[in-house]
Amino acid sequence: MQRLAEIGVLGMAVPAEYGGSGLGTLDSVLVLEEIGKVCYVTAMAVLGEVGVQCRIISTYAPESIKRKILPRVAW
């Protein structure tokens, strides 16, 4: 997971204003599909990070929480 974070995969769902790539859902799914071709378990771990946590925070959290958490996820 550390290497995926270093190359920006874990920040793909984080909006650009918080340091992420700001990829949409389709782009994120395509990345997860490619990871899943190599390792299903890793793809599911990434899905938990970008598909659930980041999207929920970036959509529903107050601005103060977004500024605190999202840049740390995006690295």
HTML snippet that shows the backbone in 3Dmol.js (N, CA, C, O; Angstrom):
<script src="https://3Dmol.org/build/3Dmol-min.js"></script>
<div id="view" style="width:600px;height:400px;position:relative"></div>
<script>
const pdb = `
ATOM      1  N   MET A   1       0.822  -1.193   0.000  1.00  0.00           N
ATOM      2  CA  MET A   1       0.000   0.000   0.000  1.00  0.00           C
ATOM      3  C   MET A   1       0.866   1.257   0.000  1.00  0.00           C
ATOM      4  O   MET A   1       0.500   2.278  -0.582  1.00  0.00           O
ATOM      5  N   GLN A   2       2.014   1.168   0.658  1.00  0.00           N
ATOM      6  CA  GLN A   2       2.889   2.341   0.706  1.00  0.00           C
ATOM      7  C   GLN A   2       3.307   2.762  -0.703  1.00  0.00           C
ATOM      8  O   GLN A   2       3.296   3.949  -1.031  1.00  0.00           O
ATOM      9  N   ARG A   3       3.668   1.798  -1.521  1.00  0.00           N
ATOM     10  CA  ARG A   3       4.093   2.122  -2.888  1.00  0.00           C
ATOM     11  C   ARG A   3       2.934   2.719  -3.698  1.00  0.00           C
ATOM     12  O   ARG A   3       3.134   3.650  -4.479  1.00  0.00           O
ATOM     13  N   LEU A   4       1.736   2.186  -3.512  1.00  0.00           N
ATOM     14  CA  LEU A   4       0.574   2.747  -4.209  1.00  0.00           C
ATOM     15  C   LEU A   4       0.312   4.183  -3.767  1.00  0.00           C
ATOM     16  O   LEU A   4      -0.069   5.027  -4.578  1.00  0.00           O
ATOM     17  N   ALA A   5       0.515   4.455  -2.494  1.00  0.00           N
ATOM     18  CA  ALA A   5       0.365   5.829  -2.004  1.00  0.00           C
ATOM     19  C   ALA A   5       1.423   6.733  -2.628  1.00  0.00           C
ATOM     20  O   ALA A   5       1.126   7.859  -3.028  1.00  0.00           O
ATOM     21  N   GLU A   6       2.649   6.243  -2.709  1.00  0.00           N
ATOM     22  CA  GLU A   6       3.747   7.049  -3.257  1.00  0.00           C
ATOM     23  C   GLU A   6       3.519   7.438  -4.710  1.00  0.00           C
ATOM     24  O   GLU A   6       3.910   8.528  -5.127  1.00  0.00           O
ATOM     25  N   ILE A   7       2.897   6.566  -5.480  1.00  0.00           N
ATOM     26  CA  ILE A   7       2.672   6.876  -6.899  1.00  0.00           C
ATOM     27  C   ILE A   7       1.314   7.545  -7.143  1.00  0.00           C
ATOM     28  O   ILE A   7       0.935   7.793  -8.288  1.00  0.00           O
ATOM     29  N   GLY A   8       0.587   7.833  -6.059  1.00  0.00           N
ATOM     30  CA  GLY A   8      -0.628   8.623  -6.177  1.00  0.00           C
ATOM     31  C   GLY A   8      -1.925   7.852  -6.307  1.00  0.00           C
ATOM     32  O   GLY A   8      -2.984   8.458  -6.470  1.00  0.00           O
ATOM     33  N   VAL A   9      -1.871   6.534  -6.241  1.00  0.00           N
ATOM     34  CA  VAL A   9      -3.093   5.753  -6.405  1.00  0.00           C
ATOM     35  C   VAL A   9      -4.085   6.024  -5.278  1.00  0.00           C
ATOM     36  O   VAL A   9      -5.284   6.136  -5.529  1.00  0.00           O
ATOM     37  N   LEU A  10      -3.611   6.128  -4.060  1.00  0.00           N
ATOM     38  CA  LEU A  10      -4.529   6.345  -2.947  1.00  0.00           C
ATOM     39  C   LEU A  10      -5.133   7.745  -2.960  1.00  0.00           C
ATOM     40  O   LEU A  10      -6.147   7.989  -2.308  1.00  0.00           O
ATOM     41  N   GLY A  11      -4.525   8.648  -3.687  1.00  0.00           N
ATOM     42  CA  GLY A  11      -5.061   9.999  -3.800  1.00  0.00           C
ATOM     43  C   GLY A  11      -5.886  10.235  -5.044  1.00  0.00           C
ATOM     44  O   GLY A  11      -6.258  11.371  -5.338  1.00  0.00           O
ATOM     45  N   MET A  12      -6.178   9.174  -5.781  1.00  0.00           N
ATOM     46  CA  MET A  12      -6.880   9.376  -7.051  1.00  0.00           C
ATOM     47  C   MET A  12      -8.302   9.894  -6.873  1.00  0.00           C
ATOM     48  O   MET A  12      -8.826  10.557  -7.769  1.00  0.00           O
ATOM     49  N   ALA A  13      -8.938   9.610  -5.743  1.00  0.00           N
ATOM     50  CA  ALA A  13     -10.307  10.087  -5.520  1.00  0.00           C
ATOM     51  C   ALA A  13     -10.347  11.379  -4.708  1.00  0.00           C
ATOM     52  O   ALA A  13     -11.417  11.936  -4.461  1.00  0.00           O
ATOM     53  N   VAL A  14      -9.181  11.843  -4.300  1.00  0.00           N
ATOM     54  CA  VAL A  14      -9.108  13.084  -3.525  1.00  0.00           C
ATOM     55  C   VAL A  14      -9.135  14.261  -4.505  1.00  0.00           C
ATOM     56  O   VAL A  14      -8.354  14.284  -5.456  1.00  0.00           O
ATOM     57  N   PRO A  15     -10.012  15.224  -4.289  1.00  0.00           N
ATOM     58  CA  PRO A  15     -10.060  16.385  -5.191  1.00  0.00           C
ATOM     59  C   PRO A  15      -8.701  17.098  -5.286  1.00  0.00           C
ATOM     60  O   PRO A  15      -7.926  17.120  -4.329  1.00  0.00           O
ATOM     61  N   ALA A  16      -8.442  17.662  -6.430  1.00  0.00           N
ATOM     62  CA  ALA A  16      -7.155  18.313  -6.686  1.00  0.00           C
ATOM     63  C   ALA A  16      -6.850  19.429  -5.689  1.00  0.00           C
ATOM     64  O   ALA A  16      -5.687  19.639  -5.342  1.00  0.00           O
ATOM     65  N   GLU A  17      -7.875  20.149  -5.221  1.00  0.00           N
ATOM     66  CA  GLU A  17      -7.619  21.247  -4.286  1.00  0.00           C
ATOM     67  C   GLU A  17      -7.097  20.773  -2.932  1.00  0.00           C
ATOM     68  O   GLU A  17      -6.644  21.577  -2.117  1.00  0.00           O
ATOM     69  N   TYR A  18      -7.164  19.458  -2.698  1.00  0.00           N
ATOM     70  CA  TYR A  18      -6.622  18.889  -1.454  1.00  0.00           C
ATOM     71  C   TYR A  18      -5.382  18.054  -1.717  1.00  0.00           C
ATOM     72  O   TYR A  18      -4.927  17.320  -0.839  1.00  0.00           O
ATOM     73  N   GLY A  19      -4.832  18.160  -2.919  1.00  0.00           N
ATOM     74  CA  GLY A  19      -3.583  17.480  -3.243  1.00  0.00           C
ATOM     75  C   GLY A  19      -3.710  16.159  -3.965  1.00  0.00           C
ATOM     76  O   GLY A  19      -2.703  15.500  -4.224  1.00  0.00           O
ATOM     77  N   GLY A  20      -4.916  15.758  -4.293  1.00  0.00           N
ATOM     78  CA  GLY A  20      -5.117  14.488  -4.991  1.00  0.00           C
ATOM     79  C   GLY A  20      -5.183  14.650  -6.492  1.00  0.00           C
ATOM     80  O   GLY A  20      -4.949  15.732  -7.030  1.00  0.00           O
ATOM     81  N   SER A  21      -5.505  13.559  -7.157  1.00  0.00           N
ATOM     82  CA  SER A  21      -5.622  13.573  -8.613  1.00  0.00           C
ATOM     83  C   SER A  21      -6.993  14.023  -9.081  1.00  0.00           C
ATOM     84  O   SER A  21      -7.139  14.519 -10.198  1.00  0.00           O
ATOM     85  N   GLY A  22      -8.000  13.851  -8.232  1.00  0.00           N
ATOM     86  CA  GLY A  22      -9.350  14.267  -8.588  1.00  0.00           C
ATOM     87  C   GLY A  22      -9.989  13.442  -9.681  1.00  0.00           C
ATOM     88  O   GLY A  22     -10.820  13.948 -10.435  1.00  0.00           O
ATOM     89  N   LEU A  23      -9.611  12.173  -9.778  1.00  0.00           N
ATOM     90  CA  LEU A  23     -10.200  11.319 -10.813  1.00  0.00           C
ATOM     91  C   LEU A  23     -11.663  11.052 -10.508  1.00  0.00           C
ATOM     92  O   LEU A  23     -12.076  11.012  -9.349  1.00  0.00           O
ATOM     93  N   GLY A  24     -12.428  10.873 -11.552  1.00  0.00           N
ATOM     94  CA  GLY A  24     -13.832  10.532 -11.398  1.00  0.00           C
ATOM     95  C   GLY A  24     -14.018   9.059 -11.078  1.00  0.00           C
ATOM     96  O   GLY A  24     -13.054   8.302 -10.972  1.00  0.00           O
ATOM     97  N   THR A  25     -15.254   8.676 -10.929  1.00  0.00           N
ATOM     98  CA  THR A  25     -15.564   7.296 -10.561  1.00  0.00           C
ATOM     99  C   THR A  25     -15.113   6.308 -11.629  1.00  0.00           C
ATOM    100  O   THR A  25     -14.507   5.288 -11.301  1.00  0.00           O
ATOM    101  N   LEU A  26     -15.392   6.582 -12.887  1.00  0.00           N
ATOM    102  CA  LEU A  26     -15.009   5.661 -13.961  1.00  0.00           C
ATOM    103  C   LEU A  26     -13.503   5.481 -14.017  1.00  0.00           C
ATOM    104  O   LEU A  26     -13.021   4.354 -14.129  1.00  0.00           O
ATOM    105  N   ASP A  27     -12.758   6.563 -13.942  1.00  0.00           N
ATOM    106  CA  ASP A  27     -11.297   6.469 -13.963  1.00  0.00           C
ATOM    107  C   ASP A  27     -10.783   5.650 -12.781  1.00  0.00           C
ATOM    108  O   ASP A  27      -9.874   4.834 -12.931  1.00  0.00           O
ATOM    109  N   SER A  28     -11.363   5.871 -11.619  1.00  0.00           N
ATOM    110  CA  SER A  28     -10.953   5.121 -10.431  1.00  0.00           C
ATOM    111  C   SER A  28     -11.241   3.636 -10.585  1.00  0.00           C
ATOM    112  O   SER A  28     -10.435   2.796 -10.185  1.00  0.00           O
ATOM    113  N   VAL A  29     -12.394   3.312 -11.167  1.00  0.00           N
ATOM    114  CA  VAL A  29     -12.751   1.907 -11.389  1.00  0.00           C
ATOM    115  C   VAL A  29     -11.776   1.249 -12.354  1.00  0.00           C
ATOM    116  O   VAL A  29     -11.401   0.092 -12.162  1.00  0.00           O
ATOM    117  N   LEU A  30     -11.368   1.967 -13.378  1.00  0.00           N
ATOM    118  CA  LEU A  30     -10.404   1.407 -14.334  1.00  0.00           C
ATOM    119  C   LEU A  30      -9.063   1.119 -13.663  1.00  0.00           C
ATOM    120  O   LEU A  30      -8.435   0.098 -13.941  1.00  0.00           O
ATOM    121  N   VAL A  31      -8.625   2.012 -12.784  1.00  0.00           N
ATOM    122  CA  VAL A  31      -7.389   1.779 -12.039  1.00  0.00           C
ATOM    123  C   VAL A  31      -7.544   0.554 -11.143  1.00  0.00           C
ATOM    124  O   VAL A  31      -6.660  -0.301 -11.103  1.00  0.00           O
ATOM    125  N   LEU A  32      -8.655   0.466 -10.429  1.00  0.00           N
ATOM    126  CA  LEU A  32      -8.907  -0.685  -9.556  1.00  0.00           C
ATOM    127  C   LEU A  32      -8.967  -1.992 -10.354  1.00  0.00           C
ATOM    128  O   LEU A  32      -8.499  -3.030  -9.886  1.00  0.00           O
ATOM    129  N   GLU A  33      -9.531  -1.937 -11.530  1.00  0.00           N
ATOM    130  CA  GLU A  33      -9.591  -3.132 -12.376  1.00  0.00           C
ATOM    131  C   GLU A  33      -8.183  -3.623 -12.710  1.00  0.00           C
ATOM    132  O   GLU A  33      -7.911  -4.823 -12.663  1.00  0.00           O
ATOM    133  N   GLU A  34      -7.302  -2.703 -13.043  1.00  0.00           N
ATOM    134  CA  GLU A  34      -5.931  -3.093 -13.375  1.00  0.00           C
ATOM    135  C   GLU A  34      -5.199  -3.658 -12.155  1.00  0.00           C
ATOM    136  O   GLU A  34      -4.457  -4.633 -12.274  1.00  0.00           O
ATOM    137  N   ILE A  35      -5.401  -3.059 -11.004  1.00  0.00           N
ATOM    138  CA  ILE A  35      -4.794  -3.589  -9.773  1.00  0.00           C
ATOM    139  C   ILE A  35      -5.353  -4.977  -9.489  1.00  0.00           C
ATOM    140  O   ILE A  35      -4.610  -5.884  -9.112  1.00  0.00           O
ATOM    141  N   GLY A  36      -6.661  -5.144  -9.670  1.00  0.00           N
ATOM    142  CA  GLY A  36      -7.308  -6.422  -9.423  1.00  0.00           C
ATOM    143  C   GLY A  36      -6.831  -7.537 -10.327  1.00  0.00           C
ATOM    144  O   GLY A  36      -6.914  -8.706  -9.949  1.00  0.00           O
ATOM    145  N   LYS A  37      -6.336  -7.213 -11.506  1.00  0.00           N
ATOM    146  CA  LYS A  37      -5.783  -8.232 -12.395  1.00  0.00           C
ATOM    147  C   LYS A  37      -4.539  -8.879 -11.787  1.00  0.00           C
ATOM    148  O   LYS A  37      -4.219 -10.033 -12.074  1.00  0.00           O
ATOM    149  N   VAL A  38      -3.853  -8.122 -10.953  1.00  0.00           N
ATOM    150  CA  VAL A  38      -2.632  -8.626 -10.324  1.00  0.00           C
ATOM    151  C   VAL A  38      -2.915  -9.191  -8.942  1.00  0.00           C
ATOM    152  O   VAL A  38      -2.425 -10.263  -8.588  1.00  0.00           O
ATOM    153  N   CYS A  39      -3.720  -8.454  -8.154  1.00  0.00           N
ATOM    154  CA  CYS A  39      -3.998  -8.891  -6.782  1.00  0.00           C
ATOM    155  C   CYS A  39      -5.364  -8.370  -6.340  1.00  0.00           C
ATOM    156  O   CYS A  39      -5.550  -7.173  -6.122  1.00  0.00           O
ATOM    157  N   TYR A  40      -6.299  -9.285  -6.215  1.00  0.00           N
ATOM    158  CA  TYR A  40      -7.658  -8.926  -5.811  1.00  0.00           C
ATOM    159  C   TYR A  40      -7.687  -8.298  -4.427  1.00  0.00           C
ATOM    160  O   TYR A  40      -8.417  -7.332  -4.204  1.00  0.00           O
ATOM    161  N   VAL A  41      -6.908  -8.829  -3.496  1.00  0.00           N
ATOM    162  CA  VAL A  41      -6.896  -8.335  -2.114  1.00  0.00           C
ATOM    163  C   VAL A  41      -6.417  -6.884  -2.064  1.00  0.00           C
ATOM    164  O   VAL A  41      -6.984  -6.070  -1.335  1.00  0.00           O
ATOM    165  N   THR A  42      -5.392  -6.560  -2.824  1.00  0.00           N
ATOM    166  CA  THR A  42      -4.894  -5.192  -2.872  1.00  0.00           C
ATOM    167  C   THR A  42      -5.939  -4.259  -3.483  1.00  0.00           C
ATOM    168  O   THR A  42      -6.134  -3.142  -3.005  1.00  0.00           O
ATOM    169  N   ALA A  43      -6.600  -4.715  -4.527  1.00  0.00           N
ATOM    170  CA  ALA A  43      -7.642  -3.900  -5.154  1.00  0.00           C
ATOM    171  C   ALA A  43      -8.763  -3.600  -4.167  1.00  0.00           C
ATOM    172  O   ALA A  43      -9.278  -2.482  -4.140  1.00  0.00           O
ATOM    173  N   MET A  44      -9.142  -4.571  -3.365  1.00  0.00           N
ATOM    174  CA  MET A  44     -10.205  -4.351  -2.379  1.00  0.00           C
ATOM    175  C   MET A  44      -9.751  -3.404  -1.268  1.00  0.00           C
ATOM    176  O   MET A  44     -10.548  -2.615  -0.762  1.00  0.00           O
ATOM    177  N   ALA A  45      -8.485  -3.480  -0.891  1.00  0.00           N
ATOM    178  CA  ALA A  45      -7.950  -2.549   0.111  1.00  0.00           C
ATOM    179  C   ALA A  45      -7.948  -1.127  -0.436  1.00  0.00           C
ATOM    180  O   ALA A  45      -8.313  -0.190   0.274  1.00  0.00           O
ATOM    181  N   VAL A  46      -7.543  -0.959  -1.685  1.00  0.00           N
ATOM    182  CA  VAL A  46      -7.559   0.360  -2.314  1.00  0.00           C
ATOM    183  C   VAL A  46      -8.991   0.851  -2.450  1.00  0.00           C
ATOM    184  O   VAL A  46      -9.260   2.032  -2.229  1.00  0.00           O
ATOM    185  N   LEU A  47      -9.911  -0.029  -2.809  1.00  0.00           N
ATOM    186  CA  LEU A  47     -11.315   0.354  -2.924  1.00  0.00           C
ATOM    187  C   LEU A  47     -11.839   0.887  -1.593  1.00  0.00           C
ATOM    188  O   LEU A  47     -12.566   1.880  -1.563  1.00  0.00           O
ATOM    189  N   GLY A  48     -11.475   0.232  -0.499  1.00  0.00           N
ATOM    190  CA  GLY A  48     -11.902   0.717   0.808  1.00  0.00           C
ATOM    191  C   GLY A  48     -11.400   2.116   1.090  1.00  0.00           C
ATOM    192  O   GLY A  48     -12.094   2.925   1.704  1.00  0.00           O
ATOM    193  N   GLU A  49     -10.196   2.393   0.642  1.00  0.00           N
ATOM    194  CA  GLU A  49      -9.586   3.706   0.872  1.00  0.00           C
ATOM    195  C   GLU A  49     -10.170   4.769  -0.043  1.00  0.00           C
ATOM    196  O   GLU A  49     -10.633   5.808   0.428  1.00  0.00           O
ATOM    197  N   VAL A  50     -10.151   4.522  -1.342  1.00  0.00           N
ATOM    198  CA  VAL A  50     -10.566   5.564  -2.285  1.00  0.00           C
ATOM    199  C   VAL A  50     -12.051   5.521  -2.603  1.00  0.00           C
ATOM    200  O   VAL A  50     -12.659   6.564  -2.848  1.00  0.00           O
ATOM    201  N   GLY A  51     -12.636   4.353  -2.605  1.00  0.00           N
ATOM    202  CA  GLY A  51     -14.016   4.226  -3.011  1.00  0.00           C
ATOM    203  C   GLY A  51     -15.005   4.571  -1.920  1.00  0.00           C
ATOM    204  O   GLY A  51     -16.120   5.014  -2.193  1.00  0.00           O
ATOM    205  N   VAL A  52     -14.598   4.367  -0.703  1.00  0.00           N
ATOM    206  CA  VAL A  52     -15.527   4.597   0.395  1.00  0.00           C
ATOM    207  C   VAL A  52     -15.098   5.819   1.197  1.00  0.00           C
ATOM    208  O   VAL A  52     -15.797   6.832   1.226  1.00  0.00           O
ATOM    209  N   GLN A  53     -13.974   5.717   1.829  1.00  0.00           N
ATOM    210  CA  GLN A  53     -13.551   6.759   2.765  1.00  0.00           C
ATOM    211  C   GLN A  53     -13.348   8.112   2.090  1.00  0.00           C
ATOM    212  O   GLN A  53     -13.944   9.102   2.513  1.00  0.00           O
ATOM    213  N   CYS A  54     -12.539   8.170   1.076  1.00  0.00           N
ATOM    214  CA  CYS A  54     -12.225   9.461   0.442  1.00  0.00           C
ATOM    215  C   CYS A  54     -13.447  10.103  -0.197  1.00  0.00           C
ATOM    216  O   CYS A  54     -13.659  11.308  -0.064  1.00  0.00           O
ATOM    217  N   ARG A  55     -14.234   9.319  -0.876  1.00  0.00           N
ATOM    218  CA  ARG A  55     -15.412   9.886  -1.546  1.00  0.00           C
ATOM    219  C   ARG A  55     -16.437  10.384  -0.538  1.00  0.00           C
ATOM    220  O   ARG A  55     -17.057  11.426  -0.749  1.00  0.00           O
ATOM    221  N   ILE A  56     -16.621   9.652   0.553  1.00  0.00           N
ATOM    222  CA  ILE A  56     -17.567  10.084   1.585  1.00  0.00           C
ATOM    223  C   ILE A  56     -17.076  11.374   2.226  1.00  0.00           C
ATOM    224  O   ILE A  56     -17.847  12.318   2.402  1.00  0.00           O
ATOM    225  N   ILE A  57     -15.796  11.413   2.575  1.00  0.00           N
ATOM    226  CA  ILE A  57     -15.238  12.607   3.213  1.00  0.00           C
ATOM    227  C   ILE A  57     -15.307  13.793   2.261  1.00  0.00           C
ATOM    228  O   ILE A  57     -15.742  14.875   2.655  1.00  0.00           O
ATOM    229  N   SER A  58     -14.883  13.607   1.014  1.00  0.00           N
ATOM    230  CA  SER A  58     -14.856  14.737   0.082  1.00  0.00           C
ATOM    231  C   SER A  58     -16.261  15.216  -0.305  1.00  0.00           C
ATOM    232  O   SER A  58     -16.430  16.357  -0.733  1.00  0.00           O
ATOM    233  N   THR A  59     -17.253  14.362  -0.157  1.00  0.00           N
ATOM    234  CA  THR A  59     -18.618  14.747  -0.503  1.00  0.00           C
ATOM    235  C   THR A  59     -19.395  15.329   0.673  1.00  0.00           C
ATOM    236  O   THR A  59     -20.125  16.307   0.512  1.00  0.00           O
ATOM    237  N   TYR A  60     -19.242  14.731   1.854  1.00  0.00           N
ATOM    238  CA  TYR A  60     -20.131  15.078   2.958  1.00  0.00           C
ATOM    239  C   TYR A  60     -19.482  15.742   4.167  1.00  0.00           C
ATOM    240  O   TYR A  60     -20.187  16.333   4.985  1.00  0.00           O
ATOM    241  N   ALA A  61     -18.180  15.664   4.301  1.00  0.00           N
ATOM    242  CA  ALA A  61     -17.537  16.204   5.506  1.00  0.00           C
ATOM    243  C   ALA A  61     -17.463  17.724   5.472  1.00  0.00           C
ATOM    244  O   ALA A  61     -17.426  18.326   4.400  1.00  0.00           O
ATOM    245  N   PRO A  62     -17.441  18.341   6.650  1.00  0.00           N
ATOM    246  CA  PRO A  62     -17.235  19.796   6.701  1.00  0.00           C
ATOM    247  C   PRO A  62     -15.841  20.157   6.171  1.00  0.00           C
ATOM    248  O   PRO A  62     -14.925  19.334   6.173  1.00  0.00           O
ATOM    249  N   GLU A  63     -15.710  21.375   5.731  1.00  0.00           N
ATOM    250  CA  GLU A  63     -14.447  21.833   5.144  1.00  0.00           C
ATOM    251  C   GLU A  63     -13.254  21.615   6.076  1.00  0.00           C
ATOM    252  O   GLU A  63     -12.176  21.244   5.611  1.00  0.00           O
ATOM    253  N   SER A  64     -13.422  21.831   7.354  1.00  0.00           N
ATOM    254  CA  SER A  64     -12.302  21.655   8.294  1.00  0.00           C
ATOM    255  C   SER A  64     -11.809  20.212   8.316  1.00  0.00           C
ATOM    256  O   SER A  64     -10.606  19.973   8.428  1.00  0.00           O
ATOM    257  N   ILE A  65     -12.708  19.263   8.213  1.00  0.00           N
ATOM    258  CA  ILE A  65     -12.328  17.843   8.183  1.00  0.00           C
ATOM    259  C   ILE A  65     -11.648  17.513   6.858  1.00  0.00           C
ATOM    260  O   ILE A  65     -10.657  16.784   6.830  1.00  0.00           O
ATOM    261  N   LYS A  66     -12.178  18.048   5.768  1.00  0.00           N
ATOM    262  CA  LYS A  66     -11.568  17.816   4.455  1.00  0.00           C
ATOM    263  C   LYS A  66     -10.124  18.298   4.445  1.00  0.00           C
ATOM    264  O   LYS A  66      -9.237  17.587   3.974  1.00  0.00           O
ATOM    265  N   ARG A  67      -9.880  19.508   4.962  1.00  0.00           N
ATOM    266  CA  ARG A  67      -8.529  20.071   4.978  1.00  0.00           C
ATOM    267  C   ARG A  67      -7.591  19.287   5.873  1.00  0.00           C
ATOM    268  O   ARG A  67      -6.381  19.269   5.647  1.00  0.00           O
ATOM    269  N   LYS A  68      -8.135  18.646   6.878  1.00  0.00           N
ATOM    270  CA  LYS A  68      -7.310  17.890   7.823  1.00  0.00           C
ATOM    271  C   LYS A  68      -6.948  16.506   7.293  1.00  0.00           C
ATOM    272  O   LYS A  68      -5.807  16.068   7.439  1.00  0.00           O
ATOM    273  N   ILE A  69      -7.899  15.822   6.684  1.00  0.00           N
ATOM    274  CA  ILE A  69      -7.712  14.405   6.317  1.00  0.00           C
ATOM    275  C   ILE A  69      -7.266  14.190   4.877  1.00  0.00           C
ATOM    276  O   ILE A  69      -6.322  13.437   4.639  1.00  0.00           O
ATOM    277  N   LEU A  70      -7.913  14.826   3.919  1.00  0.00           N
ATOM    278  CA  LEU A  70      -7.675  14.512   2.509  1.00  0.00           C
ATOM    279  C   LEU A  70      -6.225  14.744   2.048  1.00  0.00           C
ATOM    280  O   LEU A  70      -5.703  13.909   1.309  1.00  0.00           O
ATOM    281  N   PRO A  71      -5.560  15.818   2.439  1.00  0.00           N
ATOM    282  CA  PRO A  71      -4.163  15.957   2.010  1.00  0.00           C
ATOM    283  C   PRO A  71      -3.258  14.844   2.543  1.00  0.00           C
ATOM    284  O   PRO A  71      -2.284  14.470   1.891  1.00  0.00           O
ATOM    285  N   ARG A  72      -3.575  14.321   3.716  1.00  0.00           N
ATOM    286  CA  ARG A  72      -2.766  13.245   4.286  1.00  0.00           C
ATOM    287  C   ARG A  72      -2.973  11.938   3.512  1.00  0.00           C
ATOM    288  O   ARG A  72      -2.055  11.125   3.407  1.00  0.00           O
ATOM    289  N   VAL A  73      -4.170  11.740   2.977  1.00  0.00           N
ATOM    290  CA  VAL A  73      -4.427  10.557   2.167  1.00  0.00           C
ATOM    291  C   VAL A  73      -3.728  10.689   0.816  1.00  0.00           C
ATOM    292  O   VAL A  73      -3.153   9.727   0.308  1.00  0.00           O
ATOM    293  N   ALA A  74      -3.784  11.878   0.247  1.00  0.00           N
ATOM    294  CA  ALA A  74      -3.208  12.116  -1.080  1.00  0.00           C
ATOM    295  C   ALA A  74      -1.684  12.134  -1.075  1.00  0.00           C
ATOM    296  O   ALA A  74      -1.058  11.899  -2.108  1.00  0.00           O
ATOM    297  N   TRP A  75      -1.087  12.408   0.071  1.00  0.00           N
ATOM    298  CA  TRP A  75       0.376  12.540   0.240  1.00  0.00           C
ATOM    299  C   TRP A  75       0.829  13.762  -0.466  1.00  0.00           C
ATOM    300  O   TRP A  75       2.020  14.073  -0.460  1.00  0.00           O
TER     301      TRP A  75
END
`;
const viewer = $3Dmol.createViewer("view");
viewer.addModel(pdb, "pdb");
viewer.setStyle({}, {cartoon: {color: "spectrum"}});
viewer.zoomTo();
viewer.render();
</script>
